[in-house]
Amino acid sequence: MEFISEYGIFLAKTITIVIAVLLIIAAAAGSALKNKKSDNKEMLIEKLNDRFKDLRLSLEESLLNKDQLKAKEKSLKKEKKKQAKEEKNKEPESDSPRTFVLEFDGDVKASAVDSLREAVTAVLQVADPKKDEVVVKLESPGGMVHSYGLASAQLDRIKSKGITLTACVDKVAASGGYMMACVADKIVASPFAIMGSIGVVAQIPNFSKILKKNDIDFEILTAGKYKRTMTMFGENTEEGREKFKTDLEDTHQLFKAYVSERRPAVDIENVANGDIWFGSRALDVSLVDELKTSDEYILDACERSDVYAIVFKDKKSLADKLGFAVSRGIEQSVSKLMSELNVSRGYK
């Protein structure tokens, strides 16, 4: 047992040294990556026609008996050979229309705009305005005005190039989300998707009474009459409130003008009251053009074009990969140690 104990201690020390070395390498790699100016996103492209075809074939095969499946496989092999021969002899087709599918899943800060701008830039370099289409799968309850203004401007880049743009909304495109959706030539929404909320809201807590009650003074110094109209800790004035309300109303007017310009069929005074409409009701007031899920729309697009889903994702840094390797190494080493000790005990 003394030998087993010493062996366990030796193995534990070895594991500790290996872990320490890997952590030092990971830290050094992380530091090097911070200093290196490189693109930290990668573009993933998937041809959806192929994915849907594979799904269909898998389901069809699962419904066949053994003899039918054997005949089907034989038929598919023949078809593949025939297609390969035809592809080899024919000229590559450049006239096939293409549909590029982008995604935007928005939070309050419209953080997904970083990936969206990359995807738009990539698509604009290859899309043909005469035959191609861009579909944006859009989900957002809205958020900061300037952030969603930038996100909408990214979609405006597509429109300015004369490329057909379709927005598909399955759940919600409200407030800033609708600001983005209205840029599209066509808005397609599911029957119960939340649309609209064309309004502006600001909520500011104020703690001045609590501070006064506890004899705490708060001072705010500004240069410029309207540099700070409302404050969380100081006492707000009626003049400050009025100026803040004026700013909100001005933002609302800009929002209304933005929607009216892009969707002239909308009775803006009727819908720009901050209210929301579900898909079917939104269709009645021209906030959307068609009731359909994004799945239906994209599947239909596969019948008339080559459909490509384009997603930008964060690359895993070397430090992240080494961190995963360290974790795996620890797990495997501990597992091996426990196994060795259990085997040794068995022969005691």
Secondary structure, DSSP 8 states (H G I E B T S, - for coil): -HHHHHHHHHHHHHHHHHHHHHHHHHHHHHHHHHHS----EEEEEEEHHHHHHHHHHHHHHHTS-HHHHHHHHHHHHHHHHHHHHHHHHS-------EEEEEEEE--TT-TTHHHHHHHHHHHHTT--TTT-EEEEEEEB----HHHHHHHHHHHHHHHHTT-EEEEEESSEEETHHHHHHTTSSEEEE-TT-EEE-----------HHHHHHTT-------SSTTS-S--SSS---HHHHHHHHHHHHHHHHHHHHHHHHH-TTS-HHHH-SS-EEEHHHHHHTTS-SEE--HHHHHHHHHHHSEEEEEEEEE---HHHHHHHHHHHHHHHHHHHHHHHHHHHHHT-
